[in-house]
Amino acid sequence: MTLLKVSAVCKQADDGFILNNISFSQRKLQKIAIAGETGSGKTTLLRIIAGLVQPDSGEVWFGNEKVKGPLDEVVPGHPDICYLSQDFELPNFLRVEQVLEYANTRSEEEAGILFEVCRITHLLNRKTDQLSGGERQRIAMARLLISYPKLLLLDEPFSNLDRVHKNILKSIIQDIGKRLRISVILISHDPEDILSWADKILVMKEGQLVQKGSPEKIYRQPVNEYTAGLFGNYNVIDPTNTLFPNLVQPTKNKKRMFVRPENIKIVFNRNKGIMGKVIDVNFCGCFYEIEVECSENAITVKTESGNFTKGDTVYVSFSEC
C-alpha cells in the first residue's frame, strides 16, 4: 500500500535548482532515509513533504490526498504528517506533563504507551528548562506523536547527540514504527545511523536524486564516487587496471568500480594474490584498516588482525561482495 508519493518535485532559487525533478514513493511502515552532503536539498525536500515549503512544480500525495503548500492553504500540510526540525522549540518553565496536555487527544492508557515509547515517563514532572538536549528532543517528538500522525519526518535527529542519547533515540525510532505503527522518513549524514535501520535510502546531490535503493545495494553498488564516499571508505578500481584479473567480468561496462575495504583480503599464498607493501596500519576498534601499495596503487584493506607493520610485504586478493 502506497502511503506517500512524491512526483516530479522541483524547487528553484536564483542561483539554480534546490530540487530538480525528485520522485519516489513510500509504502506504509517503510523506513526511508535521505542522505547527502550539506546543501544537497534534503531539508527542503522534507519541508515540502510536510507542506511547509511550496514546490515550484510537482506534487506530493499522501494516500489519496494532495499535500497542500503554504500558497494553497492557510494551514498547509496534512494532518497525518508531522515534521520535527533541527530547531524545535519547547515553552520554558512549564512541566513536561503540561506541555503534553495541550496537544493530548489520546486516552490515559494510549498516552502512557506513547510516553513509554519516547522514554519520557520519568520526565513528566520535570520543567522544560531542566532537561538535556536529548530529553528536550524526545519531549518535542512526543508532543507531535500525541496527535495520531501516520508519518513522522525527522530532520537530522541524531545531530549534536552523544553516543548514549543517540542509541536511546535509535531505539525510540524503531519503536515508533513497531509499537505505534507510524511510518518514518529521516535525514542523516552518518551511515552508521541509517544502514542498519532503513528499508530504502535516497541519495541526493545538488538537488538531484542520484541513487535510491536498499541499504545493501547503496553500500555495495554505489553508482558513483560521491555515493561511495557517503557510506564509508572505498577503493577505486579502474576497468583498465589489471591488478585484480577476476574483475574482468564486472568491468565489461568500462565503468570504475568502488570496492569496500572488507572486499579486499590479505592472503598468505603468493599464488592467490598480488604482492604489495604495507604503508600504514590504523586501529579502528574492532578492526584494522591496512593501507597497501600494490603496483603504485594504494589499496585499503579491512582486517581483524593487527599483526602488520609498515614495510611488510603482503599479498592481497579481491573477494566478491
TORMIPA-60896 format. One line per 10 residues: number of its first residue (from 0); for each residue x, y, z of C-alpha. Coordinates in steps of 0.02 Angstrom, whole numbers. Layout:
NUM> X,Y,Z; ...
//
This chain:
0> 0,0,0; 74,168,-54; 72,291,90; 167,436,11; 203,483,-170; 321,623,-218; 305,661,-404; 425,769,-508; 451,898,-370; 557,1049,-417
10> 611,1200,-317; 720,1335,-391; 823,1477,-316; 907,1623,-402; 1070,1527,-418; 996,1363,-480; 891,1214,-428; 870,1171,-245; 770,1018,-301; 763,954,-479
20> 630,827,-529; 625,724,-368; 511,571,-372; 492,424,-253; 359,331,-155; 344,258,19; 243,109,75; 155,103,242; 283,72,382; 428,76,257
30> 578,162,335; 661,288,219; 825,380,250; 884,529,147; 1073,551,133; 1181,682,50; 1306,819,82; 1258,986,158; 1162,1090,32; 1101,942,-70
40> 918,986,-41; 873,859,93; 789,979,214; 696,1072,77; 625,906,15; 568,858,190; 487,1028,216; 394,1013,50; 328,843,103; 271,922,267
50> 184,1062,170; 295,1198,244; 376,1246,78; 285,1269,-87; 362,1173,-234; 380,1267,-398; 313,1113,-487; 269,934,-449; 155,860,-317; 156,768,-152
60> 16,645,-118; -23,566,49; -140,421,16; -273,493,-99; -250,673,-42; -133,804,-112; -22,886,20; -56,1073,11; 83,1202,23; 76,1375,104
70> 13,1453,-58; -130,1327,-67; -198,1333,111; -197,1449,261; -149,1295,363; -36,1197,245; 19,1017,256; -79,862,301; -149,819,474; -72,644,465
80> 104,709,431; 213,787,566; 386,863,550; 520,884,682; 654,1008,628; 828,1028,699; 771,1192,777; 622,1131,877; 565,1235,1025; 479,1198,1190
90> 395,1325,1304; 507,1369,1451; 473,1342,1636; 324,1225,1612; 317,1048,1675; 332,918,1537; 158,849,1575; 86,1024,1550; 170,1040,1380; 98,873,1326
100> -77,905,1397; -106,1048,1274; -89,930,1125; -156,770,1201; -302,685,1114; -258,509,1174; -333,411,1317; -230,394,1476; -179,218,1428; -129,268,1250
110> -34,419,1313; 57,307,1436; 114,193,1295; 174,342,1195; 272,412,1342; 349,240,1369; 398,227,1186; 478,401,1191; 567,358,1356; 496,512,1445
120> 385,438,1582; 513,486,1714; 522,664,1647; 338,714,1661; 356,812,1823; 515,898,1771; 517,1075,1700; 572,1101,1520; 721,1209,1570; 788,1064,1674
130> 805,946,1526; 957,896,1424; 958,921,1237; 916,739,1203; 774,742,1330; 701,900,1255; 705,819,1084; 608,668,1148; 477,782,1227; 459,879,1063
140> 437,715,970; 306,652,1093; 211,816,1076; 198,784,888; 155,599,902; 18,627,1029; -95,690,888; -100,520,799; 3,556,642; 37,419,515
150> 202,489,450; 343,566,551; 477,670,464; 641,691,559; 773,816,503; 946,763,565; 878,690,727; 1048,622,782; 1144,786,765; 1227,852,923
160> 1185,696,1024; 1315,599,1121; 1325,411,1093; 1213,368,1241; 1070,483,1188; 1093,434,1006; 1068,250,1049; 914,293,1151; 842,389,1005; 878,247,884
170> 779,129,995; 637,255,1004; 628,273,815; 622,83,798; 478,75,923; 383,216,837; 366,101,688; 343,-64,778; 232,-14,925; 147,146,867
180> 133,92,683; 194,261,622; 298,273,463; 460,373,467; 570,469,346; 731,539,417; 883,635,360; 1055,585,420; 1234,611,361; 1304,465,464
190> 1300,294,377; 1303,207,546; 1134,286,587; 1042,229,432; 1120,74,353; 1053,-42,489; 885,49,504; 820,99,333; 722,-7,210; 763,117,71
200> 893,254,54; 880,407,-58; 1047,486,-104; 1041,670,-152; 1171,783,-231; 1147,964,-285; 958,947,-285; 952,786,-383; 911,608,-332; 1067,515,-390
210> 1027,343,-320; 891,253,-224; 881,76,-163; 907,-43,-17; 1047,-4,106; 1145,-155,45; 1133,-100,-137; 1180,79,-98; 1329,21,5; 1393,-118,-109
220> 1345,-48,-279; 1361,142,-272; 1329,223,-440; 1469,348,-421; 1612,402,-310; 1502,530,-220; 1382,395,-159; 1526,278,-116; 1605,413,-8; 1447,450,89
230> 1441,273,159; 1621,237,207; 1794,205,141; 1816,130,-31; 1943,81,-163; 1927,141,-342; 1959,1,-467; 1982,60,-646; 1924,-62,-783; 2094,-46,-870
240> 2186,-95,-711; 2250,-275,-716; 2284,-278,-529; 2134,-391,-498; 2108,-502,-650; 1948,-577,-577; 1864,-407,-600; 1859,-428,-790; 1677,-482,-792; 1607,-340,-682
250> 1703,-207,-781; 1641,-251,-956; 1538,-92,-949; 1702,6,-934; 1644,95,-777; 1751,115,-623; 1709,4,-476; 1704,62,-296; 1760,-82,-187; 1742,-78,2
260> 1896,-118,108; 1815,-276,177; 1811,-346,0; 1999,-337,-16; 2083,-478,80; 2262,-509,135; 2309,-688,89; 2463,-789,135; 2481,-882,-29; 2577,-780,-157
270> 2493,-879,-296; 2320,-815,-243; 2358,-630,-226; 2452,-479,-287; 2609,-427,-196; 2608,-262,-104; 2693,-166,36; 2607,-105,195; 2618,84,205; 2504,117,354
280> 2408,24,491; 2257,106,576; 2167,35,728; 1978,64,715; 1913,-27,869; 1852,-200,819; 1953,-200,657; 2107,-129,573; 2124,-37,408; 2284,-79,319
290> 2349,33,179; 2441,-71,49; 2536,-6,-102; 2515,-125,-249; 2598,-78,-414; 2588,107,-366; 2404,88,-319; 2354,124,-138; 2230,-8,-79; 2136,-2,88
300> 2106,-172,168; 1993,-205,318; 2051,-347,431; 2028,-411,608; 2214,-442,626; 2335,-306,679; 2490,-412,652; 2557,-298,516; 2685,-159,519; 2742,-30,393
310> 2857,-106,264; 2786,-283,275; 2766,-375,111; 2590,-446,93; 2477,-519,-41; 2304,-450,-73; 2156,-525,-164; 1985,-463,-214; 1835,-555,-142; 1661,-537,-218
320> 1534,-429,-124
//
